[in-house]
Amino acid sequence: MNFKEMIDNMSPEVYTSLKQAVELGKWPNGVRLTEEQTELCLQAVITYDYSNKTEKDRVGYIDTKVHDACESKTSTNEHETIKWVDSPKGKI
């Protein structure tokens, strides 16, 4: 079974458990997730969301509508470059 097939057969309960493990950084039994486990769980959560949820209900969704009440002259639809910097191992 490949990764996509595994996600397609994942139950909502397993999805919720993986999502919570990523949020807390540990499994339900209290054991801390390894970096690899965190990455795989997060990838599974994102893939599950993409296949089973509407865009606005997915993890990480950002509403890009310009807020009428906001006094900013800049549109929130403008794109900005974000630079990701790896933190030193063990410093998270």
N, CA, C and O atoms as a GROMACS GRO file, in nm:
protein
  368
    1MET      N    1   0.086  -0.118   0.000
    1MET     CA    2   0.000   0.000   0.000
    1MET      C    3   0.090   0.124   0.000
    1MET      O    4   0.181   0.136   0.082
    2ASN      N    5   0.064   0.216  -0.093
    2ASN     CA    6   0.144   0.338  -0.096
    2ASN      C    7   0.081   0.445  -0.006
    2ASN      O    8  -0.027   0.427   0.051
    3PHE      N    9   0.152   0.557   0.006
    3PHE     CA   10   0.110   0.664   0.098
    3PHE      C   11  -0.030   0.714   0.064
    3PHE      O   12  -0.113   0.729   0.154
    4LYS      N   13  -0.059   0.740  -0.062
    4LYS     CA   14  -0.189   0.794  -0.103
    4LYS      C   15  -0.301   0.695  -0.071
    4LYS      O   16  -0.408   0.736  -0.024
    5GLU      N   17  -0.278   0.566  -0.095
    5GLU     CA   18  -0.380   0.466  -0.062
    5GLU      C   19  -0.404   0.460   0.089
    5GLU      O   20  -0.518   0.444   0.134
    6MET      N   21  -0.297   0.474   0.166
    6MET     CA   22  -0.311   0.474   0.311
    6MET      C   23  -0.396   0.593   0.357
    6MET      O   24  -0.481   0.578   0.444
    7ILE      N   25  -0.372   0.710   0.298
    7ILE     CA   26  -0.450   0.830   0.334
    7ILE      C   27  -0.595   0.813   0.292
    7ILE      O   28  -0.686   0.850   0.367
    8ASP      N   29  -0.618   0.756   0.173
    8ASP     CA   30  -0.755   0.736   0.125
    8ASP      C   31  -0.834   0.641   0.216
    8ASP      O   32  -0.957   0.650   0.223
    9ASN      N   33  -0.764   0.551   0.286
    9ASN     CA   34  -0.830   0.455   0.375
    9ASN      C   35  -0.827   0.497   0.521
    9ASN      O   36  -0.872   0.422   0.608
   10MET      N   37  -0.774   0.615   0.549
   10MET     CA   38  -0.762   0.662   0.687
   10MET      C   39  -0.898   0.704   0.742
   10MET      O   40  -0.976   0.772   0.675
   11SER      N   41  -0.925   0.662   0.864
   11SER     CA   42  -1.051   0.699   0.929
   11SER      C   43  -1.038   0.840   0.988
   11SER      O   44  -0.928   0.886   1.015
   12PRO      N   45  -1.151   0.908   1.007
   12PRO     CA   46  -1.148   1.039   1.071
   12PRO      C   47  -1.085   1.035   1.211
   12PRO      O   48  -1.023   1.132   1.254
   13GLU      N   49  -1.100   0.924   1.282
   13GLU     CA   50  -1.042   0.911   1.415
   13GLU      C   51  -0.889   0.908   1.410
   13GLU      O   52  -0.822   0.970   1.492
   14VAL      N   53  -0.835   0.836   1.312
   14VAL     CA   54  -0.689   0.831   1.296
   14VAL      C   55  -0.638   0.969   1.256
   14VAL      O   56  -0.535   1.014   1.306
   15TYR      N   57  -0.710   1.036   1.165
   15TYR     CA   58  -0.673   1.172   1.124
   15TYR      C   59  -0.666   1.264   1.246
   15TYR      O   60  -0.569   1.338   1.263
   16THR      N   61  -0.768   1.259   1.330
   16THR     CA   62  -0.773   1.344   1.449
   16THR      C   63  -0.657   1.313   1.543
   16THR      O   64  -0.597   1.404   1.601
   17SER      N   65  -0.624   1.185   1.558
   17SER     CA   66  -0.513   1.145   1.645
   17SER      C   67  -0.380   1.196   1.590
   17SER      O   68  -0.296   1.244   1.667
   18LEU      N   69  -0.358   1.185   1.459
   18LEU     CA   70  -0.234   1.234   1.398
   18LEU      C   71  -0.223   1.386   1.410
   18LEU      O   72  -0.117   1.439   1.441
   19LYS      N   73  -0.333   1.454   1.387
   19LYS     CA   74  -0.335   1.600   1.396
   19LYS      C   75  -0.303   1.645   1.539
   19LYS      O   76  -0.225   1.739   1.558
   20GLN      N   77  -0.361   1.578   1.637
   20GLN     CA   78  -0.334   1.613   1.777
   20GLN      C   79  -0.189   1.582   1.814
   20GLN      O   80  -0.128   1.657   1.889
   21ALA      N   81  -0.135   1.472   1.762
   21ALA     CA   82   0.004   1.437   1.790
   21ALA      C   83   0.098   1.546   1.738
   21ALA      O   84   0.195   1.582   1.804
   22VAL      N   85   0.069   1.598   1.618
   22VAL     CA   86   0.152   1.706   1.563
   22VAL      C   87   0.136   1.832   1.646
   22VAL      O   88   0.235   1.900   1.676
   23GLU      N   89   0.014   1.865   1.684
   23GLU     CA   90  -0.011   1.986   1.764
   23GLU      C   91   0.062   1.982   1.898
   23GLU      O   92   0.119   2.082   1.941
   24LEU      N   93   0.060   1.866   1.964
   24LEU     CA   94   0.119   1.854   2.097
   24LEU      C   95   0.266   1.811   2.094
   24LEU      O   96   0.338   1.830   2.192
   25GLY      N   97   0.309   1.753   1.982
   25GLY     CA   98   0.447   1.706   1.971
   25GLY      C   99   0.470   1.573   2.041
   25GLY      O  100   0.584   1.534   2.067
   26LYS      N  101   0.360   1.504   2.072
   26LYS     CA  102   0.373   1.374   2.138
   26LYS      C  103   0.252   1.287   2.105
   26LYS      O  104   0.146   1.336   2.067
   27TRP      N  105   0.273   1.156   2.121
   27TRP     CA  106   0.166   1.060   2.099
   27TRP      C  107   0.072   1.062   2.220
   27TRP      O  108   0.107   1.116   2.325
   28PRO      N  109  -0.047   1.004   2.205
   28PRO     CA  110  -0.141   1.002   2.318
   28PRO      C  111  -0.083   0.939   2.446
   28PRO      O  112  -0.126   0.972   2.556
   29ASN      N  113   0.015   0.847   2.430
   29ASN     CA  114   0.075   0.784   2.549
   29ASN      C  115   0.186   0.869   2.611
   29ASN      O  116   0.250   0.827   2.707
   30GLY      N  117   0.210   0.989   2.556
   30GLY     CA  118   0.307   1.081   2.612
   30GLY      C  119   0.446   1.075   2.552
   30GLY      O  120   0.531   1.158   2.584
   31VAL      N  121   0.471   0.977   2.464
   31VAL     CA  122   0.602   0.965   2.400
   31VAL      C  123   0.618   1.074   2.295
   31VAL      O  124   0.530   1.094   2.210
   32ARG      N  125   0.731   1.144   2.301
   32ARG     CA  126   0.758   1.256   2.210
   32ARG      C  127   0.776   1.206   2.067
   32ARG      O  128   0.840   1.103   2.045
   33LEU      N  129   0.720   1.278   1.968
   33LEU     CA  130   0.738   1.244   1.828
   33LEU      C  131   0.881   1.277   1.784
   33LEU      O  132   0.938   1.378   1.826
   34THR      N  133   0.937   1.191   1.700
   34THR     CA  134   1.066   1.222   1.642
   34THR      C  135   1.042   1.323   1.531
   34THR      O  136   0.928   1.347   1.491
   35GLU      N  137   1.149   1.383   1.482
   35GLU     CA  138   1.136   1.480   1.372
   35GLU      C  139   1.074   1.412   1.249
   35GLU      O  140   0.988   1.470   1.183
   36GLU      N  141   1.117   1.290   1.220
   36GLU     CA  142   1.063   1.218   1.105
   36GLU      C  143   0.915   1.186   1.123
   36GLU      O  144   0.837   1.200   1.029
   37GLN      N  145   0.875   1.145   1.243
   37GLN     CA  146   0.734   1.117   1.271
   37GLN      C  147   0.649   1.243   1.257
   37GLN      O  148   0.539   1.238   1.202
   38THR      N  149   0.701   1.354   1.305
   38THR     CA  150   0.629   1.481   1.293
   38THR      C  151   0.607   1.516   1.147
   38THR      O  152   0.497   1.554   1.107
   39GLU      N  153   0.711   1.503   1.066
   39GLU     CA  154   0.701   1.534   0.923
   39GLU      C  155   0.600   1.444   0.853
   39GLU      O  156   0.518   1.490   0.774
   40LEU      N  157   0.606   1.313   0.882
   40LEU     CA  158   0.514   1.218   0.818
   40LEU      C  159   0.370   1.241   0.862
   40LEU      O  160   0.278   1.234   0.781
   41CYS      N  161   0.351   1.267   0.991
   41CYS     CA  162   0.215   1.294   1.041
   41CYS      C  163   0.158   1.421   0.980
   41CYS      O  164   0.041   1.425   0.941
   42LEU      N  165   0.240   1.524   0.972
   42LEU     CA  166   0.195   1.650   0.913
   42LEU      C  167   0.161   1.632   0.765
   42LEU      O  168   0.062   1.686   0.717
   43GLN      N  169   0.245   1.556   0.694
   43GLN     CA  170   0.217   1.528   0.554
   43GLN      C  171   0.086   1.452   0.539
   43GLN      O  172   0.008   1.478   0.447
   44ALA      N  173   0.061   1.356   0.628
   44ALA     CA  174  -0.063   1.279   0.624
   44ALA      C  175  -0.184   1.369   0.652
   44ALA      O  176  -0.287   1.356   0.585
   45VAL      N  177  -0.174   1.458   0.749
   45VAL     CA  178  -0.283   1.549   0.783
   45VAL      C  179  -0.314   1.641   0.665
   45VAL      O  180  -0.431   1.660   0.631
   46ILE      N  181  -0.211   1.697   0.604
   46ILE     CA  182  -0.232   1.788   0.490
   46ILE      C  183  -0.293   1.714   0.373
   46ILE      O  184  -0.385   1.765   0.309
   47THR      N  185  -0.244   1.594   0.344
   47THR     CA  186  -0.296   1.514   0.232
   47THR      C  187  -0.441   1.474   0.257
   47THR      O  188  -0.524   1.480   0.166
   48TYR      N  189  -0.471   1.434   0.380
   48TYR     CA  190  -0.609   1.398   0.416
   48TYR      C  191  -0.701   1.518   0.398
   48TYR      O  192  -0.809   1.506   0.339
   49ASP      N  193  -0.659   1.633   0.448
   49ASP     CA  194  -0.738   1.755   0.435
   49ASP      C  195  -0.767   1.786   0.289
   49ASP      O  196  -0.880   1.818   0.253
   50TYR      N  197  -0.665   1.777   0.204
   50TYR     CA  198  -0.680   1.810   0.063
   50TYR      C  199  -0.782   1.719  -0.004
   50TYR      O  200  -0.858   1.762  -0.091
   51SER      N  201  -0.785   1.593   0.038
   51SER     CA  202  -0.876   1.496  -0.024
   51SER      C  203  -1.017   1.498   0.035
   51SER      O  204  -1.112   1.458  -0.032
   52ASN      N  205  -1.031   1.544   0.160
   52ASN     CA  206  -1.159   1.526   0.229
   52ASN      C  207  -1.227   1.653   0.278
   52ASN      O  208  -1.339   1.647   0.328
   53LYS      N  209  -1.162   1.767   0.266
   53LYS     CA  210  -1.220   1.889   0.321
   53LYS      C  211  -1.221   2.002   0.218
   53LYS      O  212  -1.143   2.003   0.123
   54THR      N  213  -1.312   2.096   0.239
   54THR     CA  214  -1.312   2.214   0.153
   54THR      C  215  -1.191   2.300   0.188
   54THR      O  216  -1.133   2.285   0.295
   55GLU      N  217  -1.153   2.389   0.098
   55GLU     CA  218  -1.033   2.470   0.119
   55GLU      C  219  -1.035   2.545   0.252
   55GLU      O  220  -0.935   2.549   0.323
   56LYS      N  221  -1.149   2.605   0.284
   56LYS     CA  222  -1.155   2.686   0.407
   56LYS      C  223  -1.150   2.604   0.535
   56LYS      O  224  -1.126   2.658   0.642
   57ASP      N  225  -1.172   2.472   0.525
   57ASP     CA  226  -1.170   2.387   0.644
   57ASP      C  227  -1.036   2.313   0.662
   57ASP      O  228  -1.020   2.236   0.757
   58ARG      N  229  -0.941   2.336   0.572
   58ARG     CA  230  -0.813   2.266   0.578
   58ARG      C  231  -0.718   2.330   0.678
   58ARG      O  232  -0.728   2.449   0.709
   59VAL      N  233  -0.624   2.249   0.728
   59VAL     CA  234  -0.519   2.297   0.817
   59VAL      C  235  -0.438   2.404   0.743
   59VAL      O  236  -0.399   2.385   0.628
   60GLY      N  237  -0.414   2.516   0.810
   60GLY     CA  238  -0.331   2.620   0.752
   60GLY      C  239  -0.404   2.717   0.660
   60GLY      O  240  -0.341   2.803   0.599
   61TYR      N  241  -0.537   2.705   0.648
   61TYR     CA  242  -0.612   2.795   0.560
   61TYR      C  243  -0.602   2.939   0.610
   61TYR      O  244  -0.618   2.966   0.729
   62ILE      N  245  -0.576   3.029   0.519
   62ILE     CA  246  -0.571   3.172   0.551
   62ILE      C  247  -0.672   3.242   0.461
   62ILE      O  248  -0.665   3.234   0.339
   63ASP      N  249  -0.766   3.312   0.523
   63ASP     CA  250  -0.866   3.387   0.448
   63ASP      C  251  -0.798   3.510   0.390
   63ASP      O  252  -0.745   3.594   0.464
   64THR      N  253  -0.799   3.521   0.258
   64THR     CA  254  -0.728   3.631   0.192
   64THR      C  255  -0.819   3.748   0.154
   64THR      O  256  -0.776   3.837   0.081
   65LYS      N  257  -0.941   3.748   0.202
   65LYS     CA  258  -1.031   3.861   0.172
   65LYS      C  259  -0.979   3.987   0.238
   65LYS      O  260  -0.925   3.983   0.349
   66VAL      N  261  -0.995   4.097   0.171
   66VAL     CA  262  -0.958   4.225   0.230
   66VAL      C  263  -1.068   4.261   0.331
   66VAL      O  264  -1.187   4.257   0.300
   67HIS      N  265  -1.026   4.297   0.450
   67HIS     CA  266  -1.122   4.329   0.556
   67HIS      C  267  -1.167   4.475   0.541
   67HIS      O  268  -1.086   4.567   0.540
   68ASP      N  269  -1.296   4.493   0.530
   68ASP     CA  270  -1.351   4.627   0.512
   68ASP      C  271  -1.322   4.717   0.632
   68ASP      O  272  -1.300   4.837   0.615
   69ALA      N  273  -1.321   4.661   0.752
   69ALA     CA  274  -1.300   4.742   0.872
   69ALA      C  275  -1.154   4.779   0.894
   69ALA      O  276  -1.122   4.865   0.977
   70CYS      N  277  -1.067   4.716   0.820
   70CYS     CA  278  -0.923   4.742   0.836
   70CYS      C  279  -0.888   4.875   0.769
   70CYS      O  280  -0.931   4.902   0.657
   71GLU      N  281  -0.811   4.957   0.838
   71GLU     CA  282  -0.772   5.086   0.783
   71GLU      C  283  -0.646   5.079   0.699
   71GLU      O  284  -0.600   5.181   0.647
   72SER      N  285  -0.590   4.960   0.684
   72SER     CA  286  -0.468   4.943   0.606
   72SER      C  287  -0.495   4.975   0.460
   72SER      O  288  -0.602   4.942   0.407
   73LYS      N  289  -0.400   5.037   0.396
   73LYS     CA  290  -0.414   5.070   0.254
   73LYS      C  291  -0.363   4.955   0.166
   73LYS      O  292  -0.375   4.962   0.043
   74THR      N  293  -0.309   4.852   0.226
   74THR     CA  294  -0.253   4.741   0.150
   74THR      C  295  -0.351   4.624   0.147
   74THR      O  296  -0.411   4.590   0.249
   75SER      N  297  -0.366   4.565   0.034
   75SER     CA  298  -0.453   4.450   0.019
   75SER      C  299  -0.388   4.328   0.084
   75SER      O  300  -0.266   4.310   0.073
   76THR      N  301  -0.468   4.246   0.150
   76THR     CA  302  -0.414   4.122   0.208
   76THR      C  303  -0.394   4.017   0.099
   76THR      O  304  -0.341   3.909   0.127
   77ASN      N  305  -0.434   4.047  -0.025
   77ASN     CA  306  -0.415   3.953  -0.135
   77ASN      C  307  -0.277   3.964  -0.196
   77ASN      O  308  -0.240   3.880  -0.278
   78GLU      N  309  -0.199   4.065  -0.158
   78GLU     CA  310  -0.065   4.079  -0.212
   78GLU      C  311   0.022   3.969  -0.154
   78GLU      O  312   0.009   3.932  -0.038
   79HIS      N  313   0.112   3.917  -0.238
   79HIS     CA  314   0.200   3.809  -0.195
   79HIS      C  315   0.331   3.865  -0.143
   79HIS      O  316   0.387   3.958  -0.201
   80GLU      N  317   0.378   3.808  -0.035
   80GLU     CA  318   0.507   3.844   0.020
   80GLU      C  319   0.592   3.718   0.025
   80GLU      O  320   0.540   3.608   0.046
   81THR      N  321   0.720   3.733   0.007
   81THR     CA  322   0.810   3.620   0.014
   81THR      C  323   0.841   3.591   0.160
   81THR      O  324   0.874   3.681   0.238
   82ILE      N  325   0.831   3.464   0.196
   82ILE     CA  326   0.864   3.421   0.332
   82ILE      C  327   0.986   3.332   0.322
   82ILE      O  328   0.989   3.238   0.243
   83LYS      N  329   1.086   3.361   0.402
   83LYS     CA  330   1.207   3.280   0.403
   83LYS      C  331   1.205   3.192   0.526
   83LYS      O  332   1.197   3.241   0.639
   84TRP      N  333   1.212   3.059   0.505
   84TRP     CA  334   1.214   2.964   0.616
   84TRP      C  335   1.359   2.940   0.652
   84TRP      O  336   1.443   2.914   0.566
   85VAL      N  337   1.387   2.947   0.779
   85VAL     CA  338   1.522   2.923   0.829
   85VAL      C  339   1.516   2.803   0.923
   85VAL      O  340   1.437   2.800   1.017
   86ASP      N  341   1.601   2.704   0.896
   86ASP     CA  342   1.605   2.586   0.983
   86ASP      C  343   1.664   2.624   1.117
   86ASP      O  344   1.764   2.695   1.124
   87SER      N  345   1.601   2.577   1.223
   87SER     CA  346   1.656   2.601   1.355
   87SER      C  347   1.762   2.494   1.384
   87SER      O  348   1.753   2.383   1.331
   88PRO      N  349   1.861   2.525   1.464
   88PRO     CA  350   1.961   2.424   1.500
   88PRO      C  351   1.894   2.306   1.568
   88PRO      O  352   1.799   2.323   1.644
   89LYS      N  353   1.941   2.188   1.540
   89LYS     CA  354   1.881   2.067   1.600
   89LYS      C  355   1.882   2.077   1.751
   89LYS      O  356   1.980   2.120   1.812
   90GLY      N  357   1.771   2.037   1.810
   90GLY     CA  358   1.759   2.037   1.955
   90GLY      C  359   1.727   2.173   2.015
   90GLY      O  360   1.717   2.185   2.137
   91LYS      N  361   1.709   2.275   1.933
   91LYS     CA  362   1.682   2.410   1.985
   91LYS      C  363   1.536   2.448   1.971
   91LYS      O  364   1.500   2.564   1.995
   92ILE      N  365   1.451   2.355   1.933
   92ILE     CA  366   1.310   2.386   1.913
   92ILE      C  367   1.237   2.380   2.043
   92ILE      O  368   1.117   2.403   2.048
   0.00000   0.00000   0.00000
